[in-house]
Amino acid sequence: MTRILHRSIAAALPHAVSGQGVYIQDAEGRRYIDGSGGAAVSCLGHGNPEVLEAMRVQMDHIAYAHTSFFTTDVAERLAERLVRLAPEGLDYVYPVSGGSEAVEAALKMARQYFVEIGQPQRRHIIARRQSYHGNTIGALAAGGNAWRRAQFQPILPETHHVSPCYAYRDQRPDETTDAYAQRLAAELEAKIIELGADQVIAFVAEPVVGATMGAVPAVPGYFRLIREVCDRYGVLLILDEVMCGMGRTGSLFACTAEEVRPDLVTIAKGLGGGYQPIGAVMLSEQIYRAFADGSGLFQHGHTYIGHPVAAAAADKVVEILSRPGMMEHVQAMGERLQAGLDATLGQSPHVGDIRGRGLFRGIELVADKDGKASFDPALRIHARVKKEAMARGLMCYPMGGTIDGVHGDHVLLAPPYIIQPEEIDQIIDRLAGAIAAATATAG
């Protein structure tokens, strides 16, 4: 019997008792390759001695100090490190305790910015369908994950959504990549004009869409066009890198590959590597200065923001991630993962698309490869894949509702950055077996 309200009440979960490197072991002695980093969290794997030592050292000094009374050297050091490593123009850090908190804070920060500069009429947030930005009320409202939003819709603040950049399904056969990107940018511009050219606060997007669609990168040039539209109407660009950032896609910040600078960027998951709950919002000098020269405060806060032990863990994680060779290894292992998936699953009648960047890869499952028809949602193919993968000693991250919140299935892979070629090959082999078993009687 359990006294925990688990995510799924009927689930009989194995008990994790230890973790080392890319493996987790349960109480029955079974070992699982952590092919998804939990939920794209465990970027350095499990049991990293440097991170654990940094946490111990900090606990010997001070474990907690409320940020209304004190700052700490370790939180200041983490902020300095992040600013040094971030794209130019992201000059300040607001620490929080996770991804949803980061998005919630960024939305409030964006709203307060316009109040501070004398544009309090701005009130609309625009995001994309089939996105996910977190589970707090504000973050859930910003997200476009239909299934997660459905039962809470009556209490969600009003937000607006435009099309995702989802070339596999939405780019027209006669449409060039440039034309597709321009069509999506024009859709955003039309939505801003519809709501009022001086009424929109921010546009929110994941540089590489994570859990909801399965590692979907934007087509080249898309984000540059989006930045131009935002600038034209004074709209802030918030990039959500909670899942795809902190090295997951092969660069410390995912937006680096898009050659754009956001006004606000949210980070979490890989920031702490699973060693402590932590997240952050990084913001521009322009936004910081509006607060500093205006009310002199950001009207927001949580009890555990800037937690010293969490900051110590994150500071060491980020220091390791920024070492020479680390991002090159992520890129190389990502290419090996993509090539292996293409070779092993590319001809499968039930694999429609294999995509992603770095060690962030998605496999979209289909009933009909040529027509891209999805499986009947009642079959819950994604749940079958997860069960079969766990039976084979593989943790992966399958989800349903890929296309519209109801139809479509995909598998997300996000293994630790320390993974080696032979472990990549094991992930591919075990996943191929799981997909074959899960779809054997469903086609």
C-alpha positions in Angstrom: 0.0 0.0 0.0 1.2 3.5 -0.7 0.2 6.8 0.9 1.5 8.8 -2.2 -1.0 10.1 -4.7 1.0 8.9 -7.7 0.6 10.4 -11.2 -1.4 7.3 -12.2 -3.2 5.8 -9.2 -3.4 2.3 -10.6 0.2 2.0 -11.6 2.5 -0.4 -9.8 5.8 1.4 -10.0 9.2 -0.2 -9.4 11.2 1.3 -6.6 14.3 3.1 -7.7 17.1 2.4 -5.2 20.3 3.5 -6.9 21.6 5.3 -9.9 25.1 5.4 -11.5 26.0 6.9 -14.8 23.3 6.3 -17.4 21.7 3.5 -15.3 19.0 3.3 -12.6 18.5 0.2 -10.6 15.3 -0.9 -8.9 14.6 -2.9 -5.7 14.4 -6.1 -7.6 17.9 -5.6 -9.0 16.8 -4.7 -12.5 18.9 -2.1 -14.3 17.4 0.4 -16.8 19.3 2.6 -19.3 18.0 6.1 -18.6 17.3 6.8 -22.3 15.2 9.9 -21.5 17.1 11.4 -18.6 13.9 11.0 -16.6 12.1 13.8 -18.3 15.2 15.3 -20.1 16.6 16.2 -16.6 19.6 13.9 -15.8 22.1 15.6 -18.2 25.2 14.3 -16.3 23.7 11.0 -15.4 23.4 9.7 -11.9 25.9 9.9 -9.0 28.2 12.5 -10.4 30.8 12.9 -7.6 31.7 16.5 -8.4 28.1 17.7 -8.1 27.5 15.7 -4.9 30.6 17.1 -3.4 29.6 20.7 -4.3 26.3 20.1 -2.5 28.0 18.7 0.6 30.4 21.7 0.8 27.5 24.1 0.6 25.4 22.3 3.2 28.4 22.6 5.6 28.2 26.4 5.2 24.5 27.2 4.9 21.6 25.2 3.5 18.9 27.9 3.4 18.6 31.6 3.6 15.4 33.4 2.5 16.0 35.9 -0.3 14.1 38.7 1.3 16.9 38.8 3.9 20.0 37.6 2.2 21.8 36.7 -1.0 24.5 34.0 -1.0 27.8 33.8 -2.7 26.8 30.5 -4.5 23.7 32.0 -6.0 25.6 35.1 -7.1 28.3 32.8 -8.6 25.7 30.8 -10.6 24.1 33.9 -12.0 27.5 35.3 -13.1 28.4 32.0 -14.8 25.0 31.8 -16.6 25.3 35.4 -17.9 28.9 34.7 -19.1 27.7 31.7 -21.1 24.4 33.0 -22.4 23.8 34.7 -25.7 24.6 38.4 -25.7 21.9 40.5 -24.2 20.7 38.1 -21.5 22.2 40.0 -18.6 20.4 39.0 -15.4 19.1 35.9 -13.7 16.0 35.3 -11.6 16.4 31.9 -9.9 13.3 29.7 -9.2 12.8 26.0 -8.3 11.7 24.5 -11.5 10.4 24.9 -15.1 6.8 25.7 -14.4 7.9 28.4 -11.9 10.3 29.8 -14.5 7.6 30.2 -17.1 5.1 31.6 -14.5 7.8 34.2 -13.5 8.6 35.1 -17.1 5.0 35.8 -17.9 4.6 38.0 -14.8 7.9 39.7 -15.6 6.7 40.5 -19.1 3.4 41.9 -17.9 5.1 44.0 -15.2 7.6 45.3 -17.7 4.9 47.0 -19.7 3.3 48.4 -16.6 6.7 49.9 -15.6 7.2 51.6 -19.0 3.7 53.0 -19.2 1.9 50.5 -21.4 -0.5 48.9 -18.9 -3.0 48.2 -21.7 -1.0 45.3 -23.0 -2.6 42.1 -21.7 -2.4 39.3 -24.3 -0.1 36.3 -24.4 0.3 34.4 -27.7 1.9 30.9 -27.8 1.6 27.9 -30.1 -0.7 25.0 -30.3 0.9 21.7 -29.3 3.3 23.3 -27.0 3.9 22.7 -23.3 5.1 25.4 -20.9 4.4 23.9 -17.5 1.6 22.9 -15.1 1.0 26.0 -13.0 -2.2 27.9 -14.0 -0.4 30.6 -15.9 2.1 28.3 -17.6 -0.6 25.8 -18.5 -2.7 28.6 -20.0 0.2 29.7 -22.1 0.9 26.2 -23.3 -1.1 24.6 -26.1 -1.2 21.0 -24.9 -4.9 20.3 -25.4 -5.0 17.2 -23.2 -3.3 18.8 -20.2 -5.5 22.0 -20.5 -8.9 20.3 -21.1 -10.3 19.8 -17.6 -8.8 23.0 -16.2 -10.0 25.2 -19.1 -12.6 27.1 -17.1 -10.0 28.4 -14.7 -7.3 29.2 -17.1 -6.5 32.9 -18.0 -7.3 33.8 -21.6 -4.4 33.1 -24.0 -4.1 32.8 -27.8 -2.4 30.2 -29.9 -1.1 30.1 -33.4 0.3 27.2 -35.5 3.4 25.3 -34.4 6.3 24.9 -36.8 5.7 21.3 -37.6 7.1 20.7 -41.0 6.5 16.9 -41.1 2.7 17.4 -41.0 2.0 21.0 -41.8 4.4 22.1 -44.6 2.6 21.9 -47.9 4.0 19.6 -50.6 4.4 22.6 -53.0 5.8 24.9 -50.3 9.5 25.7 -49.8 10.9 25.9 -46.3 11.3 29.7 -46.6 7.7 30.0 -47.7 6.5 27.8 -44.8 8.4 29.9 -42.3 7.0 33.1 -43.8 3.5 31.8 -43.7 3.8 31.0 -40.0 5.3 34.4 -39.2 2.5 36.1 -41.1 0.0 34.1 -39.0 1.6 35.5 -35.8 1.5 39.0 -37.2 -2.2 38.6 -38.2 -3.0 37.4 -34.6 -1.2 40.4 -33.1 -3.1 42.8 -35.4 -6.4 41.0 -34.6 -5.8 41.4 -30.8 -4.5 45.0 -31.2 -1.1 46.1 -32.3 -0.4 47.7 -28.8 -2.2 45.0 -26.8 0.1 42.0 -26.9 2.6 41.3 -24.1 4.6 38.4 -25.4 5.0 35.5 -27.8 6.1 32.2 -26.1 7.7 29.3 -27.9 10.0 26.3 -27.4 13.0 26.5 -29.7 12.7 22.7 -30.0 9.3 21.4 -29.0 9.7 18.8 -26.3 7.1 16.5 -24.6 4.0 17.5 -26.5 5.3 16.8 -30.1 8.5 15.0 -29.5 11.7 16.9 -30.3 10.4 19.0 -33.2 12.9 21.7 -34.3 11.8 24.8 -36.2 12.7 25.1 -39.9 15.7 27.3 -40.7 14.9 31.0 -40.5 11.6 30.6 -38.7 12.7 32.2 -35.4 14.5 35.1 -37.2 11.2 35.9 -38.9 9.3 35.6 -35.5 11.8 38.0 -33.9 11.2 40.5 -36.6 7.4 40.3 -36.1 7.8 40.8 -32.4 10.1 43.7 -32.8 7.7 45.4 -35.3 5.0 45.5 -32.6 7.0 45.8 -29.5 6.1 42.3 -28.3 8.5 40.5 -26.0 9.9 37.1 -27.2 10.0 34.5 -24.5 11.8 31.3 -25.4 11.1 28.3 -23.2 14.3 26.2 -22.9 13.2 24.3 -19.8 13.5 21.0 -21.7 15.6 21.8 -24.8 18.2 24.0 -23.1 21.3 23.6 -21.0 23.1 21.6 -23.7 20.3 19.2 -24.6 20.4 20.2 -28.3 24.2 20.4 -28.6 24.7 24.1 -27.5 24.3 25.3 -24.0 21.3 27.5 -25.1 19.1 26.1 -27.8 18.4 29.6 -29.2 22.0 29.9 -30.2 21.3 27.6 -33.3 18.4 29.9 -34.2 20.6 33.0 -34.3 18.0 35.0 -32.3 18.2 36.7 -28.9 15.1 36.3 -26.7 14.0 39.0 -24.3 13.4 36.3 -21.7 14.5 32.7 -21.6 13.4 30.0 -19.2 15.8 27.2 -18.1 15.4 24.3 -15.7 15.7 20.5 -15.9 19.3 20.2 -17.2 20.3 23.3 -15.1 20.4 21.2 -12.0 20.7 17.8 -13.7 18.2 16.3 -11.3 20.5 16.8 -8.3 18.3 19.6 -6.9 15.1 21.3 -8.0 16.1 24.5 -9.7 15.2 26.7 -12.6 15.7 30.3 -13.7 14.6 33.1 -15.9 17.2 35.1 -17.8 16.3 38.6 -18.8 17.6 41.5 -20.8 19.1 44.7 -19.5 16.1 46.5 -20.9 13.6 44.6 -18.7 15.9 44.8 -15.7 16.3 48.5 -16.1 12.6 49.1 -16.4 12.1 47.5 -12.9 15.2 49.2 -11.4 14.2 52.7 -12.7 10.5 52.2 -12.0 9.0 50.5 -8.9 12.4 49.1 -7.9 11.2 45.5 -7.4 9.8 42.5 -9.2 6.4 41.8 -7.6 6.8 38.1 -7.3 8.6 35.4 -5.3 8.6 31.9 -3.8 10.0 30.5 -0.6 12.8 28.4 -2.1 14.1 30.7 -4.9 17.8 31.0 -4.8 18.2 28.0 -2.6 21.9 27.7 -1.8 22.2 24.0 -2.1 20.3 24.0 -5.4 22.5 26.8 -6.6 25.6 24.9 -5.7 24.4 21.9 -7.6 23.5 24.0 -10.6 26.7 25.9 -10.6 28.8 22.7 -10.7 26.5 21.2 -13.4 26.8 24.3 -15.6 30.6 24.4 -15.0 30.9 20.8 -16.2 28.6 21.4 -19.2 30.7 24.3 -20.3 34.0 22.4 -20.3 35.8 21.9 -23.6 34.5 18.9 -25.5 31.2 18.4 -23.6 29.0 20.0 -26.3 31.0 18.4 -29.0 30.3 15.0 -27.4 26.6 15.8 -27.2 26.6 16.6 -30.9 28.6 13.5 -31.8 26.4 11.2 -29.8 23.3 12.9 -31.1 24.5 12.2 -34.7 25.1 8.6 -33.8 21.7 8.3 -32.2 20.0 9.8 -35.3 22.0 7.7 -37.7 21.2 4.5 -35.7 17.5 5.3 -35.4 17.4 6.0 -39.2 19.2 2.7 -40.0 17.2 0.6 -37.6 13.7 2.2 -37.6 13.7 4.3 -40.8 12.1 1.5 -42.9 9.6 0.5 -40.3 6.0 0.8 -41.6 5.1 2.3 -38.2 7.8 5.0 -38.0 6.8 8.2 -39.8 9.4 10.7 -38.7 12.7 10.7 -36.8 13.8 14.2 -35.8 15.5 16.4 -33.3 18.9 18.0 -32.5 21.7 16.9 -30.3 20.7 14.3 -27.6 17.1 15.3 -28.0 15.4 13.0 -30.6 11.8 12.1 -31.3 10.2 9.2 -33.2 6.7 9.7 -34.5 4.7 6.5 -34.8 2.1 6.0 -37.5 -0.4 3.4 -38.6 0.3 4.2 -42.3 3.8 5.4 -43.3 2.8 6.7 -46.7 -0.4 8.5 -45.7 1.0 9.5 -42.2 -2.3 8.3 -40.6 -2.0 8.0 -36.8 -3.1 5.0 -34.7 -6.5 5.0 -33.1 -6.0 6.8 -29.8 -7.9 4.1 -28.0 -4.9 1.7 -28.7 -2.6 3.9 -26.6 0.4 2.9 -28.6 2.6 5.3 -26.6 1.7 3.5 -23.3 2.4 0.1 -24.9 5.8 1.3 -26.0 6.7 2.5 -22.5 5.6 -0.8 -21.0 7.6 -2.8 -23.6 10.6 -0.6 -23.2 10.7 -0.9 -19.4 10.4 -4.7 -19.8 13.6 -4.5 -21.9 15.4 -2.3 -19.4 15.0 1.0 -21.2 13.5 4.2 -19.9 12.1 6.4 -22.7 9.4 9.1 -22.8 6.5 8.1 -25.0 3.4 10.4 -25.3 0.1 10.5 -27.1 -1.8 13.4 -28.7 1.2 14.4 -30.8 -0.9 15.9 -33.7 -3.7 17.7 -32.0 -3.9 16.6 -28.3 -5.9 13.5 -29.2 -4.3 11.8 -32.2 -0.7 10.7 -32.7 2.0 9.0 -30.8 5.7 9.6 -30.4 8.7 8.6 -28.3 11.1 11.1 -26.9 14.8 10.2 -26.2 17.0 12.5 -24.1 19.8 10.4 -22.6 22.5 11.8 -20.3 25.3 13.7 -22.1 27.9 11.3 -20.7 26.5 8.4 -22.8 28.9 6.4 -24.9 28.5 4.8 -28.3 27.8 1.3 -27.1 25.0 2.6 -24.8 23.5 4.6 -27.7 23.4 1.3 -29.6 21.7 -0.5 -26.7 19.0 2.3 -26.5 18.3 1.9 -30.3 18.1 -1.9 -30.0 15.8 -2.0 -27.0 13.6 0.7 -28.4 13.3 -1.0 -31.7 12.2 -4.2 -29.9 9.7 -2.2 -27.8 8.1 -0.5 -30.9 7.9 -3.7 -32.8 6.1 -5.4 -29.9 3.8 -2.5 -29.2 2.7 -2.2 -32.9 2.6 -5.9 -33.8 -1.1 -6.3 -33.5 -2.2 -2.6 -33.9 -1.5 -1.8 -37.6 
